[in-house]
Amino acid sequence: RPPPPSQPPTVSDPTPADAAAVLSAQMRVAAAEMAAAAAEFVQLERERATATDPSEIERLQHPRLEAQAVLEHTMIAMQGMLSERDNLRNGQAGVGRHTAEPPAYVAPPPFQLPVYQPPVYQPYKAPTPAPDPVKMPTFDTPPAVERKTERREPEWEPEVPEREPEEAPLPAPPPPLDHPIPAPNTPMGEGREVILQGFNWESCNSKNKWFDVLTNEVQLIKEAGFTAVWMPPPTKSVSDQGYLPSDLYNLNSFYGSQDALRRCIRAMKDAGICPVADIVINHRCAEAQDDQGRWNLYTGRMNWDQKAITTDNPQFGGRGNHGTGEDYGPAPNIDHTQDWVRNDLKEWLHWMKNDVGFGGWRFDFVKGYGGQFTGEYVGETQPFVAVGEHWVSCNYNGSNLEYDQDSHRQSTFDWCQSTGGTTAAFDFTTKGILQEAVRNRQFWRMSDNQNRPSGFCGTWPTHAVTFLENHDTGSTLQHWPFPTDGLGQGYAYILTHPGTPTVFYDHWKDAKLRDGINELIAIRKRCGIMCNAAVKIERAEDGCYAAHIGSPRRQVEHGTCDEIDMSLPSLCMKMGHGDWSPNADQVGNARWSCQSSGDGWAVWEDRRYCD
C-alpha cells in the first residue's frame, strides 16, 4: 500500500482528469476498511465458537452483530465504488451513453444500530413477592469489555466515533391471571418439595453411625433448601442395608440405635424437614424355623406364621393366598390379601408416624404386591409425602434405548392410579431417557411426539418423583449408573422441570457438584417452580435441549401445560454445548440473566424479577 498523501485529496467538483485518481484512492481506503472489518468479525466468530460459558457467549453476541453490520456497510461501499469505476471506464471507451462526468462517490452515512422500541403495556403494579427463606445473591450480567483493534489507517481519514448501544428499558410484566391456578393435587407434600436421599449403599458401614452423621448435617441440609430427607430402612434386618427386615418394631439397625434415630428425626422436624422412612413390606424374614427347617415363623409383636406368606413361595412353606405382584425370591413374600396382616401393618405405620416421628413413606419394591394395598396404607396413615419404587425395565432394542417409552411411563401411570392416586412413583422413565440423551448428546429424546417432557413427569408430573441416581443404580452397586461427566446437566434438568426432584447424597456431598445443586435449588424456589410447572420446549435436537419453565397459565389434570404465566417469575435452561440463548430467541418477550451454569448447562431468570 503506498503512503498516504500529505494532504487529503479534494473530492468535491472533480475534473474529468482527476476523477479516476480520486476514485482509486477512495477504493484503496475502502478495501483497507473492509479487510479490517472482516478480520474483526472472523476473530469474534472464533471467540464465540470456542466459548463455553453462557455469560461469555452472551457478552460476545452484541460486538459480533455490530462487527457483522460494519462489514456489510464496507462491502456496500466497495460495491458502489466498483460500479462507479465501471462507469468511468465505459465512458472513456465510448461505450453506452456518456454525456456528462459521473458524480464523485459519496459514502453512505455511518452505520447506526436500530434503537429498540419496547412494546407499550397498560400500567401495572406488580404484587410484592412473598418472603423466601432461602435468599441467594443475584448475578448481574458482566459488563461489556471495550475492544481496541489496532488498524493502520490513512492519516487523513476522519475518525469514526465509537458507538455505545443503548439498552431499552425492561418491558413491564403482564397483569396476573383473573383466576389464580389452584395448588397442585399431589401426594408429595405441598408440591414444592425437594428431597435429599440421605444415604448410599455403604452408609450402614460408616465409621460413625449414620443416624448421627445425618443429625450433624441437618443445618446444612436445611440451608441447601431440601424440604424432606429419605432415610434408610430403620428396622432390624438380616442384611446390613436393611432391605431384608425381620422384626419391624425393633429399630436398632446397622445405621444406629433407636435413640439415635429418634434424635435425628427430632432434629429434622425442628428444622422444618420431613423425615421419610424407607418402608419394606413386600417381604419379611422370619426368625424361627418350622419342623421342616424352613424359616417361616415370626417373633416380636407381629408373631405371624406360614399363613402370612404367599403360596408362591414354596421354599418358605407359605400357606397364604397367591401373590398379587412379582415374586421376590430371597425372602418370604407377605400376603397382603389377609385382613389381619394389613391391620398389623397399618398399626405399625401409625406407630412409626405418631410415636417415632416419621412424616413420609418411601415404599420399596411396590411391584411385588397390588397397588391397592399401598393406597390403603397411605389412606389410613395420611403421610405428608408418599412415593413408591416401581422399577421396570425401559424399552430397549438390543443395547439401544428406543425413542418411544410411552408404554414404560404408562406402566408407572397405571401403578399410581391403582393406589387411587394416593402415592407418587419414582420416574425411572426420565432417568433412562435423560442419561442416554446426556451420554450421547441425543437431546431430541427429551421431547415426546406431543412436545412434552418424554418421561413420566410429562404425563403425570404431580405424581412423578425425578432422580438421577439412588443406592441401587449408583453408589457401589452401579446397577444402572448415570454418566458421571453429565451429572451437572442432569441436575439442571430435574431441578428446573416438573415433578418432585430427588438429589442423591453422594452427589450433594461432591465438591464439584454441590454448589451447582444448591444454586439450582435456590433458583427453583425463587421462580416458584412446583411439581405441576408449565414447560415450553424451545429446542430438542442433537447437541442441545432448551426449555422455558414457570407457573402454568391453565390447570391441566394430566400431562403438562405449555403456557407460562409471565406475570410470575420463570426460568429458561439449556443442556448440551449447542448454541442457544433465551435472549437471542426472545423467549417470553423478556430479557434474561444467566444465574447459574456449568459444563454443558446454564439457567437464566427473567430480569424483571432479579432484585
WORAUR-V70157 format. One record per backbone hydrogen bond with DSSP energy under -1.0 kcal/mol. NH is the residue of the N-H (numbers start at 1). CO is the residue of the C=O. Records with the same first field share a line. If there is no record, write none. Layout:
NH: CO ; CO
This chain:
19: 15
22: 18
23: 19
24: 20
25: 21
26: 22
27: 23
28: 24
29: 25
30: 26
31: 27
32: 28
33: 29
34: 30
35: 31
36: 32
37: 33
38: 34
39: 35
40: 36
41: 37
42: 38
43: 39
44: 40
45: 41
46: 42
47: 43
48: 44
49: 45
50: 46
57: 53
58: 54
59: 55
60: 56
64: 60
65: 61
66: 62
67: 63
68: 64
69: 65
70: 66
71: 67
72: 68
73: 69
74: 70
75: 71
76: 72
77: 73
78: 74
79: 75
80: 76
81: 77
82: 78
83: 79
84: 80
85: 81
86: 82
87: 83
88: 84
89: 85
90: 86
91: 87
92: 88
93: 89
95: 90
157: 154
189: 187 ; 384
191: 188
195: 501
196: 228
197: 503
198: 230
203: 200
205: 202
206: 203
211: 255
213: 209
214: 210
215: 211
216: 212
221: 217
222: 218
223: 219
224: 220
225: 222
226: 221
227: 194
228: 194
229: 274
230: 196
231: 276
236: 250
238: 244
242: 239
246: 236
250: 247
253: 256
256: 253
261: 257
262: 258
263: 259
264: 260
265: 261
266: 262
267: 263
268: 264
269: 265
270: 266
271: 267
272: 269
273: 268
274: 227
276: 229
277: 360
279: 362
284: 332
285: 245
287: 297
288: 297
290: 294
293: 290
296: 294
297: 288
298: 304
304: 302
308: 305
309: 306
310: 333
311: 321
313: 310
316: 313
317: 314
318: 313
319: 306
320: 309
326: 367
334: 282
335: 308
336: 334
338: 335
342: 338
343: 339
344: 340
345: 341
346: 342
347: 343
348: 344
349: 345
350: 346
351: 347
352: 348
353: 349
354: 350
355: 351
356: 351
358: 352
359: 275
360: 275
361: 385
362: 277
363: 387
364: 279
366: 389
368: 365
369: 366
373: 370
375: 371
376: 372
377: 373
378: 374
379: 375
380: 376
381: 377
382: 378
384: 359
387: 361
388: 424
389: 363
390: 388
397: 400
400: 397
402: 395
409: 405
410: 406
411: 407
412: 408
413: 409
414: 410
415: 411
416: 412
417: 413
418: 414
420: 417
421: 416
424: 386
425: 463
426: 388
427: 465
428: 426
431: 427
432: 428
433: 429
434: 430
435: 431
436: 432
437: 433
438: 434
439: 435
440: 436
442: 437
443: 441
445: 442
446: 443
447: 444
448: 452
451: 448
454: 446
458: 455
459: 456
460: 456
463: 460
464: 461
465: 425
474: 470
477: 474
478: 474
479: 472
480: 473
486: 483
487: 484
490: 486
491: 487
492: 488
493: 489
494: 490
495: 491
496: 493
497: 493
499: 531
500: 464
502: 466
503: 195
505: 197
508: 504
509: 505
513: 510
514: 510
517: 513
518: 514
519: 515
520: 516
521: 517
522: 518
523: 519
524: 520
525: 521
526: 522
527: 523
528: 525
529: 524
531: 191
533: 530
534: 550
535: 561
536: 548
538: 546
539: 546
541: 544
543: 441
544: 541
545: 575
546: 539
547: 573
548: 536
549: 571
550: 534
553: 563
559: 459
565: 551
568: 565
571: 549
572: 604
573: 547
574: 602
575: 545
576: 600
578: 543
585: 581
587: 582
589: 586
590: 587
593: 605
595: 603
596: 603
598: 601
601: 598
602: 574
603: 596
604: 572
605: 593
606: 570
607: 591
609: 606
610: 607
611: 609
